[in-house]
Amino acid sequence: MRNLVYVLGLTVALSACARVDGDGKKDAATTDAADRKDASDKKEAAPAPPAPPAAPAAPQPDDKGDKDHKDTAPKLPEYREVTIPSGTALPLELKTAVASDTSKVEDQVRATLRSPVSVDGVEALPAGTAVLGHVTAAERSGKVKGVASVAFRFNTIDLPGDAGRESISTATISHVASPTKKKDATKIGIGAGAGAAIGAIVGGGGGAAKGAAIGGAAGTGAVLATRGEEVRLGPGAAVTAKLTAPLTVRVPLK
């Protein structure tokens, strides 16, 4: 009987232990599942890492600003090329004196345009444009023969504005003194007539012939001792130079 009671008690104790162990395992499993669920919830609830800052947007063109800039920007002058053909006459006014008896070869000659030069209705060179040249020959009048002469030409032009200087080619301008043969003959004739009159008074007809010869000789001597006329062109004298080669200039558009 005692053994039976012992066995029943042992059986009850084992059953209780098993129940407790099962409940413990069940509780542990439940706790572990709950812990995993909490971790998952925390993971899902964790805030996302901040996104990197966005790159600044490229500036968009401002049509209005560009228009204002274009309006305020300085406008460059526009030009066209005009060619003055060979043979064109340049009406000039001398600014330096030129003379057969005072000028020397290579002396500078300066002049300005008296009136503008136009090509096809376009003013290529305004009045007042300066040209430069030099004396090419100068010969003073001789006592016995030869007349005075002076020659010059232009080879440089000061273009208007800031275009600077340009080489040009013009024909030589020559001036020659008027011959003095008629004046010389008049001087000799006067001398002969005066001598004849004096000879006739002194010695009759023969004296007149001798007086004419003497008077004529005296007149000839006066001519031989006198130079002829010189060529002198002072400042303000009007001359005309002719281009012997075309000249291309830049003319601003209006």
NUKEVEX-299737 format. One record per residue (C-alpha): residue number from 1; residue in one letter; x, y, z. Coordinates in steps of 0.2 Angstrom, whole numbers, plus 5000, padded with zeros to 4 digits. Layout:
BEGIN
<atom seq="NUM" type="A" east="X" north="Y" up="Z"/>
...
END
This chain:
BEGIN
<atom seq="1" type="M" east="5000" north="5000" up="5000"/>
<atom seq="2" type="R" east="5014" north="5012" up="5005"/>
<atom seq="3" type="N" east="5023" north="5008" up="4988"/>
<atom seq="4" type="L" east="5007" north="5012" up="4979"/>
<atom seq="5" type="V" east="5005" north="5029" up="4987"/>
<atom seq="6" type="Y" east="5024" north="5032" up="4983"/>
<atom seq="7" type="V" east="5021" north="5028" up="4965"/>
<atom seq="8" type="L" east="5006" north="5039" up="4963"/>
<atom seq="9" type="G" east="5015" north="5053" up="4971"/>
<atom seq="10" type="L" east="5030" north="5051" up="4960"/>
<atom seq="11" type="T" east="5019" north="5051" up="4945"/>
<atom seq="12" type="V" east="5010" north="5067" up="4950"/>
<atom seq="13" type="A" east="5026" north="5075" up="4953"/>
<atom seq="14" type="L" east="5033" north="5070" up="4936"/>
<atom seq="15" type="S" east="5017" north="5077" up="4928"/>
<atom seq="16" type="A" east="5019" north="5093" up="4937"/>
<atom seq="17" type="C" east="5037" north="5095" up="4932"/>
<atom seq="18" type="A" east="5033" north="5091" up="4914"/>
<atom seq="19" type="R" east="5019" north="5104" up="4914"/>
<atom seq="20" type="V" east="5030" north="5117" up="4921"/>
<atom seq="21" type="D" east="5044" north="5113" up="4909"/>
<atom seq="22" type="G" east="5032" north="5114" up="4894"/>
<atom seq="23" type="D" east="5025" north="5130" up="4901"/>
<atom seq="24" type="G" east="5042" north="5137" up="4903"/>
<atom seq="25" type="K" east="5047" north="5132" up="4885"/>
<atom seq="26" type="K" east="5031" north="5139" up="4879"/>
<atom seq="27" type="D" east="5034" north="5155" up="4889"/>
<atom seq="28" type="A" east="5052" north="5156" up="4882"/>
<atom seq="29" type="A" east="5046" north="5154" up="4864"/>
<atom seq="30" type="T" east="5033" north="5167" up="4866"/>
<atom seq="31" type="T" east="5046" north="5179" up="4874"/>
<atom seq="32" type="D" east="5058" north="5176" up="4860"/>
<atom seq="33" type="A" east="5045" north="5178" up="4847"/>
<atom seq="34" type="A" east="5039" north="5194" up="4855"/>
<atom seq="35" type="D" east="5057" north="5200" up="4856"/>
<atom seq="36" type="R" east="5059" north="5197" up="4837"/>
<atom seq="37" type="K" east="5043" north="5206" up="4833"/>
<atom seq="38" type="D" east="5049" north="5221" up="4844"/>
<atom seq="39" type="A" east="5066" north="5221" up="4835"/>
<atom seq="40" type="S" east="5057" north="5221" up="4818"/>
<atom seq="41" type="D" east="5045" north="5235" up="4823"/>
<atom seq="42" type="K" east="5060" north="5245" up="4829"/>
<atom seq="43" type="K" east="5069" north="5242" up="4812"/>
<atom seq="44" type="E" east="5054" north="5247" up="4802"/>
<atom seq="45" type="A" east="5051" north="5262" up="4813"/>
<atom seq="46" type="A" east="5070" north="5268" up="4812"/>
<atom seq="47" type="P" east="5071" north="5284" up="4802"/>
<atom seq="48" type="A" east="5079" north="5283" up="4784"/>
<atom seq="49" type="P" east="5096" north="5291" up="4783"/>
<atom seq="50" type="P" east="5096" north="5309" up="4776"/>
<atom seq="51" type="A" east="5097" north="5311" up="4757"/>
<atom seq="52" type="P" east="5113" north="5319" up="4751"/>
<atom seq="53" type="P" east="5110" north="5338" up="4747"/>
<atom seq="54" type="A" east="5104" north="5341" up="4729"/>
<atom seq="55" type="A" east="5116" north="5350" up="4717"/>
<atom seq="56" type="P" east="5112" north="5368" up="4714"/>
<atom seq="57" type="A" east="5102" north="5370" up="4698"/>
<atom seq="58" type="A" east="5111" north="5378" up="4683"/>
<atom seq="59" type="P" east="5106" north="5396" up="4681"/>
<atom seq="60" type="Q" east="5093" north="5398" up="4667"/>
<atom seq="61" type="P" east="5097" north="5411" up="4653"/>
<atom seq="62" type="D" east="5088" north="5427" up="4656"/>
<atom seq="63" type="D" east="5082" north="5434" up="4640"/>
<atom seq="64" type="K" east="5078" north="5451" up="4647"/>
<atom seq="65" type="G" east="5096" north="5452" up="4654"/>
<atom seq="66" type="D" east="5104" north="5447" up="4638"/>
<atom seq="67" type="K" east="5093" north="5460" up="4629"/>
<atom seq="68" type="D" east="5098" north="5473" up="4641"/>
<atom seq="69" type="H" east="5116" north="5469" up="4640"/>
<atom seq="70" type="K" east="5116" north="5470" up="4621"/>
<atom seq="71" type="D" east="5107" north="5486" up="4622"/>
<atom seq="72" type="T" east="5121" north="5494" up="4633"/>
<atom seq="73" type="A" east="5136" north="5486" up="4625"/>
<atom seq="74" type="P" east="5145" north="5498" up="4614"/>
<atom seq="75" type="K" east="5142" north="5496" up="4595"/>
<atom seq="76" type="L" east="5158" north="5494" up="4585"/>
<atom seq="77" type="P" east="5158" north="5505" up="4569"/>
<atom seq="78" type="E" east="5155" north="5497" up="4553"/>
<atom seq="79" type="Y" east="5165" north="5500" up="4537"/>
<atom seq="80" type="R" east="5165" north="5497" up="4519"/>
<atom seq="81" type="E" east="5179" north="5498" up="4507"/>
<atom seq="82" type="V" east="5179" north="5510" up="4493"/>
<atom seq="83" type="T" east="5192" north="5510" up="4479"/>
<atom seq="84" type="I" east="5197" north="5527" up="4471"/>
<atom seq="85" type="P" east="5202" north="5523" up="4453"/>
<atom seq="86" type="S" east="5218" north="5527" up="4444"/>
<atom seq="87" type="G" east="5217" north="5544" up="4435"/>
<atom seq="88" type="T" east="5206" north="5552" up="4448"/>
<atom seq="89" type="A" east="5210" north="5571" up="4450"/>
<atom seq="90" type="L" east="5214" north="5577" up="4468"/>
<atom seq="91" type="P" east="5210" north="5595" up="4469"/>
<atom seq="92" type="L" east="5223" north="5602" up="4481"/>
<atom seq="93" type="E" east="5228" north="5618" up="4490"/>
<atom seq="94" type="L" east="5246" north="5620" up="4495"/>
<atom seq="95" type="K" east="5251" north="5622" up="4513"/>
<atom seq="96" type="T" east="5270" north="5625" up="4509"/>
<atom seq="97" type="A" east="5278" north="5636" up="4497"/>
<atom seq="98" type="V" east="5287" north="5629" up="4481"/>
<atom seq="99" type="A" east="5298" north="5640" up="4470"/>
<atom seq="100" type="S" east="5311" north="5637" up="4457"/>
<atom seq="101" type="D" east="5324" north="5648" up="4465"/>
<atom seq="102" type="T" east="5322" north="5642" up="4483"/>
<atom seq="103" type="S" east="5316" north="5624" up="4483"/>
<atom seq="104" type="K" east="5328" north="5610" up="4483"/>
<atom seq="105" type="V" east="5325" north="5592" up="4477"/>
<atom seq="106" type="E" east="5317" north="5581" up="4491"/>
<atom seq="107" type="D" east="5310" north="5596" up="4501"/>
<atom seq="108" type="Q" east="5294" north="5591" up="4508"/>
<atom seq="109" type="V" east="5278" north="5598" up="4500"/>
<atom seq="110" type="R" east="5261" north="5598" up="4510"/>
<atom seq="111" type="A" east="5243" north="5601" up="4504"/>
<atom seq="112" type="T" east="5225" north="5597" up="4508"/>
<atom seq="113" type="L" east="5210" north="5593" up="4498"/>
<atom seq="114" type="R" east="5200" north="5608" up="4492"/>
<atom seq="115" type="S" east="5184" north="5598" up="4490"/>
<atom seq="116" type="P" east="5179" north="5580" up="4494"/>
<atom seq="117" type="V" east="5182" north="5565" up="4482"/>
<atom seq="118" type="S" east="5167" north="5554" up="4479"/>
<atom seq="119" type="V" east="5166" north="5537" up="4471"/>
<atom seq="120" type="D" east="5148" north="5531" up="4465"/>
<atom seq="121" type="G" east="5140" north="5544" up="4476"/>
<atom seq="122" type="V" east="5150" north="5539" up="4492"/>
<atom seq="123" type="E" east="5162" north="5551" up="4499"/>
<atom seq="124" type="A" east="5179" north="5542" up="4500"/>
<atom seq="125" type="L" east="5190" north="5557" up="4505"/>
<atom seq="126" type="P" east="5183" north="5572" up="4514"/>
<atom seq="127" type="A" east="5189" north="5590" up="4511"/>
<atom seq="128" type="G" east="5204" north="5595" up="4521"/>
<atom seq="129" type="T" east="5212" north="5577" up="4520"/>
<atom seq="130" type="A" east="5231" north="5580" up="4520"/>
<atom seq="131" type="V" east="5243" north="5574" up="4507"/>
<atom seq="132" type="L" east="5262" north="5574" up="4508"/>
<atom seq="133" type="G" east="5275" north="5574" up="4494"/>
<atom seq="134" type="H" east="5292" north="5581" up="4489"/>
<atom seq="135" type="V" east="5300" north="5592" up="4476"/>
<atom seq="136" type="T" east="5307" north="5581" up="4462"/>
<atom seq="137" type="A" east="5316" north="5595" up="4452"/>
<atom seq="138" type="A" east="5319" north="5614" up="4454"/>
<atom seq="139" type="E" east="5329" north="5624" up="4441"/>
<atom seq="140" type="R" east="5330" north="5643" up="4442"/>
<atom seq="141" type="S" east="5330" north="5654" up="4427"/>
<atom seq="142" type="G" east="5346" north="5656" up="4417"/>
<atom seq="143" type="K" east="5355" north="5672" up="4412"/>
<atom seq="144" type="V" east="5357" north="5667" up="4394"/>
<atom seq="145" type="K" east="5345" north="5653" up="4390"/>
<atom seq="146" type="G" east="5334" north="5641" up="4400"/>
<atom seq="147" type="V" east="5318" north="5645" up="4409"/>
<atom seq="148" type="A" east="5314" north="5642" up="4427"/>
<atom seq="149" type="S" east="5304" north="5627" up="4432"/>
<atom seq="150" type="V" east="5299" north="5617" up="4448"/>
<atom seq="151" type="A" east="5291" north="5600" up="4449"/>
<atom seq="152" type="F" east="5284" north="5589" up="4464"/>
<atom seq="153" type="R" east="5273" north="5575" up="4467"/>
<atom seq="154" type="F" east="5263" north="5567" up="4482"/>
<atom seq="155" type="N" east="5266" north="5550" up="4489"/>
<atom seq="156" type="T" east="5257" north="5549" up="4506"/>
<atom seq="157" type="I" east="5239" north="5553" up="4512"/>
<atom seq="158" type="D" east="5233" north="5555" up="4530"/>
<atom seq="159" type="L" east="5217" north="5545" up="4529"/>
<atom seq="160" type="P" east="5202" north="5552" up="4540"/>
<atom seq="161" type="G" east="5198" north="5545" up="4557"/>
<atom seq="162" type="D" east="5210" north="5533" up="4565"/>
<atom seq="163" type="A" east="5215" north="5524" up="4548"/>
<atom seq="164" type="G" east="5232" north="5532" up="4548"/>
<atom seq="165" type="R" east="5243" north="5535" up="4533"/>
<atom seq="166" type="E" east="5242" north="5526" up="4516"/>
<atom seq="167" type="S" east="5255" north="5527" up="4502"/>
<atom seq="168" type="I" east="5248" north="5534" up="4486"/>
<atom seq="169" type="S" east="5255" north="5537" up="4469"/>
<atom seq="170" type="T" east="5252" north="5553" up="4459"/>
<atom seq="171" type="A" east="5259" north="5560" up="4443"/>
<atom seq="172" type="T" east="5272" north="5574" up="4444"/>
<atom seq="173" type="I" east="5265" north="5592" up="4444"/>
<atom seq="174" type="S" east="5277" north="5603" up="4434"/>
<atom seq="175" type="H" east="5277" north="5622" up="4432"/>
<atom seq="176" type="V" east="5288" north="5631" up="4420"/>
<atom seq="177" type="A" east="5290" north="5650" up="4419"/>
<atom seq="178" type="S" east="5285" north="5659" up="4404"/>
<atom seq="179" type="P" east="5298" north="5663" up="4390"/>
<atom seq="180" type="T" east="5305" north="5680" up="4390"/>
<atom seq="181" type="K" east="5311" north="5681" up="4372"/>
<atom seq="182" type="K" east="5298" north="5695" up="4367"/>
<atom seq="183" type="K" east="5303" north="5705" up="4382"/>
<atom seq="184" type="D" east="5322" north="5702" up="4378"/>
<atom seq="185" type="A" east="5318" north="5708" up="4360"/>
<atom seq="186" type="T" east="5309" north="5723" up="4366"/>
<atom seq="187" type="K" east="5324" north="5728" up="4377"/>
<atom seq="188" type="I" east="5336" north="5726" up="4363"/>
<atom seq="189" type="G" east="5325" north="5736" up="4351"/>
<atom seq="190" type="I" east="5324" north="5750" up="4363"/>
<atom seq="191" type="G" east="5342" north="5750" up="4365"/>
<atom seq="192" type="A" east="5345" north="5751" up="4346"/>
<atom seq="193" type="G" east="5332" north="5765" up="4343"/>
<atom seq="194" type="A" east="5339" north="5776" up="4357"/>
<atom seq="195" type="G" east="5357" north="5774" up="4350"/>
<atom seq="196" type="A" east="5351" north="5778" up="4333"/>
<atom seq="197" type="A" east="5343" north="5794" up="4339"/>
<atom seq="198" type="I" east="5358" north="5800" up="4348"/>
<atom seq="199" type="G" east="5369" north="5796" up="4334"/>
<atom seq="200" type="A" east="5359" north="5806" up="4321"/>
<atom seq="201" type="I" east="5359" north="5821" up="4333"/>
<atom seq="202" type="V" east="5378" north="5820" up="4335"/>
<atom seq="203" type="G" east="5384" north="5815" up="4317"/>
<atom seq="204" type="G" east="5370" north="5814" up="4305"/>
<atom seq="205" type="G" east="5366" north="5798" up="4295"/>
<atom seq="206" type="G" east="5382" north="5789" up="4298"/>
<atom seq="207" type="G" east="5381" north="5794" up="4316"/>
<atom seq="208" type="A" east="5363" north="5786" up="4317"/>
<atom seq="209" type="A" east="5370" north="5769" up="4310"/>
<atom seq="210" type="K" east="5384" north="5769" up="4323"/>
<atom seq="211" type="G" east="5372" north="5774" up="4337"/>
<atom seq="212" type="A" east="5360" north="5760" up="4332"/>
<atom seq="213" type="A" east="5374" north="5747" up="4333"/>
<atom seq="214" type="I" east="5380" north="5754" up="4350"/>
<atom seq="215" type="G" east="5363" north="5755" up="4357"/>
<atom seq="216" type="G" east="5359" north="5737" up="4351"/>
<atom seq="217" type="A" east="5374" north="5731" up="4360"/>
<atom seq="218" type="A" east="5370" north="5740" up="4376"/>
<atom seq="219" type="G" east="5352" north="5732" up="4375"/>
<atom seq="220" type="T" east="5359" north="5714" up="4373"/>
<atom seq="221" type="G" east="5371" north="5717" up="4387"/>
<atom seq="222" type="A" east="5357" north="5721" up="4398"/>
<atom seq="223" type="V" east="5347" north="5705" up="4393"/>
<atom seq="224" type="L" east="5363" north="5694" up="4397"/>
<atom seq="225" type="A" east="5364" north="5702" up="4414"/>
<atom seq="226" type="T" east="5346" north="5699" up="4419"/>
<atom seq="227" type="R" east="5338" north="5682" up="4424"/>
<atom seq="228" type="G" east="5321" north="5677" up="4418"/>
<atom seq="229" type="E" east="5306" north="5675" up="4428"/>
<atom seq="230" type="E" east="5305" north="5662" up="4442"/>
<atom seq="231" type="V" east="5291" north="5650" up="4447"/>
<atom seq="232" type="R" east="5284" north="5653" up="4464"/>
<atom seq="233" type="L" east="5269" north="5644" up="4472"/>
<atom seq="234" type="G" east="5265" north="5650" up="4489"/>
<atom seq="235" type="P" east="5253" north="5643" up="4502"/>
<atom seq="236" type="G" east="5235" north="5643" up="4496"/>
<atom seq="237" type="A" east="5240" north="5640" up="4478"/>
<atom seq="238" type="A" east="5228" north="5628" up="4469"/>
<atom seq="239" type="V" east="5235" north="5613" up="4461"/>
<atom seq="240" type="T" east="5228" north="5596" up="4455"/>
<atom seq="241" type="A" east="5237" north="5579" up="4457"/>
<atom seq="242" type="K" east="5231" north="5564" up="4447"/>
<atom seq="243" type="L" east="5232" north="5547" up="4454"/>
<atom seq="244" type="T" east="5242" north="5535" up="4444"/>
<atom seq="245" type="A" east="5237" north="5519" up="4454"/>
<atom seq="246" type="P" east="5220" north="5515" up="4463"/>
<atom seq="247" type="L" east="5218" north="5519" up="4481"/>
<atom seq="248" type="T" east="5207" north="5509" up="4493"/>
<atom seq="249" type="V" east="5200" north="5517" up="4508"/>
<atom seq="250" type="R" east="5188" north="5512" up="4522"/>
<atom seq="251" type="V" east="5173" north="5522" up="4524"/>
<atom seq="252" type="P" east="5161" north="5521" up="4539"/>
<atom seq="253" type="L" east="5143" north="5516" up="4535"/>
<atom seq="254" type="K" east="5130" north="5529" up="4539"/>
END
